[in-house]
Amino acid sequence: MGTASPRGTQSDTDRILSWFATLGSVGTFPGGPGTYGAALGVGAYVCLGWLPPSFVFFVGIAACVIGVPICGAAARHFATGDPSQVIWDEFASVLLLCTCLPTTVTSQAWGLLLGFLLHRAFDIFKPPPVAQFEQLPGGWGIMADDLMAGLYAWLILQILPQAFGQ
């Protein structure tokens, strides 16, 4: 059962999922919360590097899928469309991006850094259709724009190594 608060009626579930959406309150730290979430996504990828790549890919997909209800609950909790403190979307989409990159890119620090920077750039500047995906309702919009930013970063990181003969 929900309890009343200044933000309206909230369920305990929304409050709990909001904690996950902010990655344990990291999203509330001053500065660039989206950058923190993206960096944690790269960190998670590195930490999971000892596991089979197919399993890590599954973890990335699962993080994105469960991100829809997690981010949707956080949007209700914070009473805004895409709260800046919600960083699960950056975390999950960067983790998935890293799992989809060729090992020639992810086996080198420059590849992970470039993936991180490209994702952040596309998420911040939102070239079409990134901005349009953000207009989807609830958690779908919160997750979709970051997934599209990740897709743009992935495309560039598919082309760059070939352009430089790697």
VOBA-1610 file (N, C-alpha, C; in pm, whole numbers, padded with zeros to 5 digits, always signed):
BEGIN
Met+00083-00117+00000Met+00000+00000+00000Met+00088+00124+00000Gly+00052+00223-00079Gly+00131+00345-00090Gly+00108+00437+00028Thr+00201+00528+00048Thr+00189+00628+00153Thr+00196+00765+00089Ala+00128+00859+00151Ala+00126+00995+00097Ala+00258+01065+00124Ser+00299+01148+00030Ser+00420+01227+00046Ser+00401+01356-00031Pro+00494+01452-00018Pro+00481+01576-00093Pro+00476+01552-00244Arg+00530+01444-00290Arg+00531+01415-00434Arg+00404+01344-00479Gly+00314+01314-00390Gly+00193+01242-00425Gly+00195+01104-00363Thr+00103+01022-00407Thr+00096+00887-00353Thr+00203+00801-00418Gln+00284+00739-00334Gln+00393+00656-00383Gln+00384+00519-00317Ser+00419+00420-00392Ser+00423+00287-00334Ser+00562+00260-00279Asp+00567+00166-00187Asp+00698+00124-00136Asp+00783+00070-00250Thr+00720+00003-00344Thr+00792-00052-00459Thr+00860+00058-00538Asp+00788+00168-00563Asp+00847+00281-00637Asp+00967+00337-00563Arg+00958+00347-00431Arg+01071+00400-00354Arg+01191+00305-00361Ile+01167+00177-00352Ile+01276+00079-00358Ile+01339+00079-00497Leu+01255+00077-00600Leu+01308+00078-00737Leu+01382+00209-00767Ser+01340+00317-00705Ser+01411+00445-00723Ser+01552+00437-00667Trp+01569+00364-00559Trp+01703+00346-00503Trp+01792+00274-00606Phe+01737+00171-00671Phe+01813+00102-00776Phe+01837+00196-00895Ala+01736+00274-00931Ala+01748+00364-01047Ala+01856+00468-01027Thr+01881+00506-00903Thr+01987+00603-00874Thr+02118+00532-00840Leu+02121+00401-00859Leu+02237+00317-00827Leu+02284+00341-00684Gly+02188+00323-00594Gly+02220+00337-00452Gly+02250+00480-00414Ser+02186+00575-00475Ser+02200+00718-00449Ser+02319+00784-00519Val+02396+00711-00599Val+02506+00773-00675Val+02450+00883-00765Gly+02332+00863-00818Gly+02270+00962-00906Gly+02237+01093-00838Thr+02240+01094-00705Thr+02212+01219-00632Thr+02338+01297-00599Phe+02456+01243-00632Phe+02582+01314-00606Phe+02588+01437-00696Pro+02650+01545-00648Pro+02662+01665-00732Pro+02753+01640-00853Gly+02729+01715-00957Gly+02811+01701-01077Gly+02728+01645-01191Gly+02783+01545-01258Gly+02718+01487-01374Gly+02668+01346-01347Pro+02546+01332-01296Pro+02499+01198-01260Pro+02497+01099-01377Gly+02462+01144-01496Gly+02462+01054-01611Gly+02601+01002-01642Thr+02700+01086-01623Thr+02839+01045-01643Thr+02879+00941-01540Tyr+02833+00958-01415Tyr+02862+00859-01312Tyr+02801+00724-01348Gly+02676+00726-01395Gly+02609+00602-01432Gly+02679+00532-01547Ala+02720+00610-01647Ala+02790+00552-01762Ala+02925+00493-01719Ala+02996+00565-01631Ala+03124+00514-01582Ala+03106+00384-01504Leu+02998+00376-01426Leu+02970+00253-01353Leu+02936+00138-01449Gly+02876+00171-01564Gly+02849+00069-01665Gly+02978+00012-01722Val+03076+00099-01750Val+03207+00053-01797Val+03273-00030-01687Gly+03266+00019-01564Gly+03324-00055-01452Gly+03263-00192-01434Ala+03132-00201-01449Ala+03066-00331-01438Ala+03114-00426-01548Tyr+03128-00371-01668Tyr+03178-00452-01779Tyr+03317-00507-01749Val+03404-00422-01699Val+03540-00464-01666Val+03538-00570-01556Cys+03455-00547-01454Cys+03447-00643-01343Cys+03391-00778-01386Leu+03305-00777-01487Leu+03245-00902-01535Leu+03330-00967-01644Gly+03444-00908-01676Gly+03528-00954-01786Gly+03579-01096-01775Trp+03582-01152-01657Trp+03630-01290-01639Trp+03522-01393-01675Leu+03400-01347-01692Leu+03288-01437-01726Leu+03279-01455-01878Pro+03213-01561-01923Pro+03197-01580-02068Pro+03125-01460-02131Pro+03173-01415-02247Pro+03113-01298-02312Pro+02962-01311-02335Ser+02915-01430-02367Ser+02771-01447-02390Ser+02692-01423-02262Phe+02748-01459-02148Phe+02680-01435-02020Phe+02678-01285-01990Val+02789-01217-02015Val+02795-01073-01989Val+02698-01000-02081Phe+02686-01046-02205Phe+02587-00989-02297Phe+02447-01006-02241Phe+02417-01125-02190Phe+02286-01151-02129Phe+02262-01057-02011Val+02363-01035-01930Val+02351-00943-01816Val+02319-00802-01867Gly+02385-00759-01975Gly+02358-00628-02033Gly+02216-00616-02085Ile+02170-00719-02154Ile+02031-00721-02203Ile+01933-00717-02086Ala+01959-00800-01986Ala+01870-00806-01869Ala+01866-00671-01797Ala+01981-00605-01784Ala+01985-00474-01718Ala+01899-00374-01794Cys+01900-00382-01926Cys+01819-00290-02007Cys+01670-00322-01996Val+01637-00449-01999Val+01496-00490-01990Val+01437-00451-01855Ile+01508-00483-01746Ile+01453-00448-01615Ile+01463-00297-01589Gly+01543-00228-01671Gly+01552-00084-01657Gly+01423-00012-01689Val+01341-00071-01775Val+01214-00005-01811Val+01125+00012-01687Pro+01094-00094-01614Pro+01011-00072-01494Pro+01085+00002-01382Ile+01215-00020-01370Ile+01291+00050-01265Ile+01288+00201-01290Cys+01317+00242-01413Cys+01318+00385-01445Cys+01177+00444-01444Gly+01079+00365-01486Gly+00940+00412-01480Gly+00895+00438-01337Ala+00932+00348-01245Ala+00898+00367-01104Ala+00967+00490-01048Ala+01092+00511-01088Ala+01166+00628-01040Ala+01105+00757-01094Ala+01059+00756-01217Ala+00993+00875-01273Ala+00867+00908-01192Arg+00792+00806-01153Arg+00675+00829-01067Arg+00719+00883-00931His+00821+00822-00875His+00869+00860-00742His+00918+01005-00740Phe+00994+01045-00842Phe+01048+01180-00847Phe+00954+01279-00917Ala+00841+01227-00965Ala+00735+01308-01027Ala+00786+01395-01142Thr+00867+01334-01229Thr+00915+01405-01348Thr+00944+01301-01457Gly+00947+01345-01581Gly+00961+01255-01695Gly+01089+01175-01699Asp+01203+01241-01690Asp+01333+01174-01692Asp+01421+01240-01587Pro+01407+01197-01462Pro+01481+01261-01354Pro+01632+01247-01374Ser+01705+01355-01352Ser+01850+01351-01375Ser+01920+01255-01279Gln+01863+01233-01162Gln+01927+01142-01066Gln+01908+00995-01102Val+01822+00966-01197Val+01803+00828-01243Val+01914+00799-01343Ile+02004+00707-01305Ile+02120+00679-01388Ile+02128+00532-01429Trp+02024+00456-01396Trp+02021+00315-01439Trp+02028+00307-01591Asp+01965+00401-01660Asp+01961+00398-01806Asp+02101+00410-01865Glu+02181+00502-01812Glu+02320+00515-01860Glu+02401+00391-01824Phe+02386+00347-01701Phe+02458+00228-01655Phe+02431+00108-01746Ala+02304+00077-01766Ala+02266-00043-01841Ala+02301-00031-01989Ser+02279+00087-02048Ser+02305+00101-02192Ser+02455+00099-02222Val+02537+00156-02134Val+02682+00150-02155Val+02733+00008-02133Leu+02681-00061-02033Leu+02718-00201-02013Leu+02686-00282-02138Leu+02566-00264-02193Leu+02529-00335-02315Leu+02617-00294-02432Leu+02645-00167-02446Leu+02735-00119-02552Leu+02868-00193-02546Cys+02927-00199-02428Cys+03057-00264-02413Cys+03052-00411-02451Thr+02941-00478-02419Thr+02931-00621-02453Thr+02916-00643-02603Cys+02873-00541-02675Cys+02851-00555-02820Cys+02970-00513-02904Leu+03069-00454-02842Leu+03185-00407-02917Leu+03282-00521-02946Pro+03356-00511-03056Pro+03456-00616-03085Pro+03564-00617-02977Thr+03619-00732-02952Thr+03724-00743-02849Thr+03847-00661-02887Thr+03868-00633-03015Thr+03981-00547-03053Thr+03963-00407-02996Val+03839-00369-02967Val+03811-00238-02909Val+03810-00247-02756Thr+03738-00345-02702Thr+03721-00350-02556Thr+03843-00404-02483Ser+03935-00467-02553Ser+04055-00519-02486Ser+04157-00408-02459Gln+04128-00290-02508Gln+04219-00177-02489Gln+04144-00064-02418Ala+04213+00001-02326Ala+04150+00108-02248Ala+04093+00218-02338Trp+04163+00248-02448Trp+04115+00355-02536Trp+03978+00321-02593Gly+03953+00194-02620Gly+03824+00153-02677Gly+03710+00174-02579Leu+03733+00135-02455Leu+03629+00154-02353Leu+03608+00303-02325Leu+03717+00379-02320Leu+03705+00523-02297Leu+03632+00590-02412Leu+03665+00554-02534Leu+03599+00614-02649Leu+03451+00576-02653Gly+03419+00451-02622Gly+03279+00409-02615Gly+03202+00490-02512Phe+03263+00507-02396Phe+03205+00587-02288Phe+03182+00732-02335Leu+03283+00793-02395Leu+03273+00933-02438Leu+03171+00951-02550Leu+03170+00859-02645Leu+03072+00869-02754Leu+02930+00854-02701His+02910+00757-02613His+02777+00738-02555His+02732+00865-02483Arg+02820+00922-02403Arg+02785+01043-02329Arg+02751+01157-02425Ala+02831+01172-02530Ala+02806+01280-02626Ala+02670+01265-02692Phe+02638+01143-02738Phe+02509+01122-02804Phe+02394+01134-02706Asp+02415+01096-02581Asp+02309+01108-02480Asp+02287+01255-02442Ile+02392+01333-02435Ile+02379+01473-02397Ile+02322+01557-02511Phe+02378+01541-02632Phe+02337+01625-02745Phe+02214+01573-02818Lys+02181+01446-02801Lys+02058+01385-02852Lys+02027+01416-02999Pro+02114+01373-03090Pro+02080+01390-03231Pro+01960+01301-03266Pro+01886+01339-03369Pro+01772+01256-03408Pro+01818+01114-03443Pro+01747+01013-03406Pro+01620+01012-03333Pro+01634+00991-03183Val+01751+01019-03126Val+01768+00999-02982Val+01664+01080-02905Ala+01648+01207-02939Ala+01551+01292-02869Ala+01409+01240-02886Gln+01377+01187-03003Gln+01242+01136-03026Gln+01214+01012-02940Phe+01314+00928-02921Phe+01294+00809-02837Phe+01270+00849-02692Glu+01326+00961-02650Glu+01307+01008-02513Glu+01160+01044-02487Gln+01084+01069-02593Gln+00944+01108-02578Gln+00851+00990-02550Leu+00902+00867-02560Leu+00820+00752-02526Leu+00778+00761-02380Pro+00665+00700-02344Pro+00616+00717-02206Pro+00699+00640-02102Gly+00709+00699-01984Gly+00765+00634-01866Gly+00905+00579-01885Gly+00926+00460-01832Gly+01056+00395-01837Gly+01102+00364-01978Trp+01008+00350-02072Trp+01046+00323-02211Trp+01127+00438-02267Gly+01082+00560-02246Gly+01153+00677-02297Gly+01286+00699-02227Ile+01287+00674-02096Ile+01411+00692-02020Ile+01519+00598-02070Met+01481+00473-02097Met+01578+00374-02144Met+01608+00390-02293Ala+01508+00418-02375Ala+01524+00414-02521Ala+01623+00517-02574Asp+01623+00638-02519Asp+01716+00737-02571Asp+01860+00697-02543Asp+01885+00634-02428Asp+02021+00590-02396Asp+02062+00470-02482Leu+01967+00384-02509Leu+01998+00270-02598Leu+02031+00320-02739Met+01960+00422-02784Met+01988+00479-02916Met+02124+00548-02916Ala+02158+00618-02808Ala+02291+00679-02796Ala+02398+00571-02802Gly+02371+00459-02736Gly+02463+00345-02741Gly+02476+00288-02880Leu+02366+00284-02954Leu+02371+00232-03091Leu+02458+00323-03179Tyr+02444+00453-03164Tyr+02530+00544-03240Tyr+02677+00523-03205Ala+02706+00511-03076Ala+02844+00488-03033Ala+02896+00356-03090Trp+02812+00254-03088Trp+02850+00123-03141Trp+02884+00133-03290Leu+02799+00203-03366Leu+02824+00216-03510Leu+02959+00282-03537Ile+02988+00389-03466Ile+03117+00457-03486Ile+03232+00365-03449Leu+03217+00291-03341Leu+03325+00202-03296Leu+03336+00076-03381Gln+03241+00051-03468Gln+03254-00055-03567Gln+03336-00006-03686Ile+03320+00122-03718Ile+03384+00181-03835Ile+03529+00224-03806Leu+03553+00287-03691Leu+03685+00342-03661Leu+03799+00241-03670Pro+03788+00124-03607Pro+03901+00029-03616Pro+03930-00012-03762Gln+03827-00025-03843Gln+03849-00060-03983Gln+03916+00055-04058Ala+03877+00177-04024Ala+03937+00294-04089Ala+04085+00307-04057Phe+04124+00259-03939Phe+04265+00267-03898Phe+04336+00133-03911Gly+04277+00040-03986Gly+04342-00087-04017Gly+04354-00183-03901Gln+04261-00179-03808Gln+04266-00274-03695Gln+04160-00379-03709
//
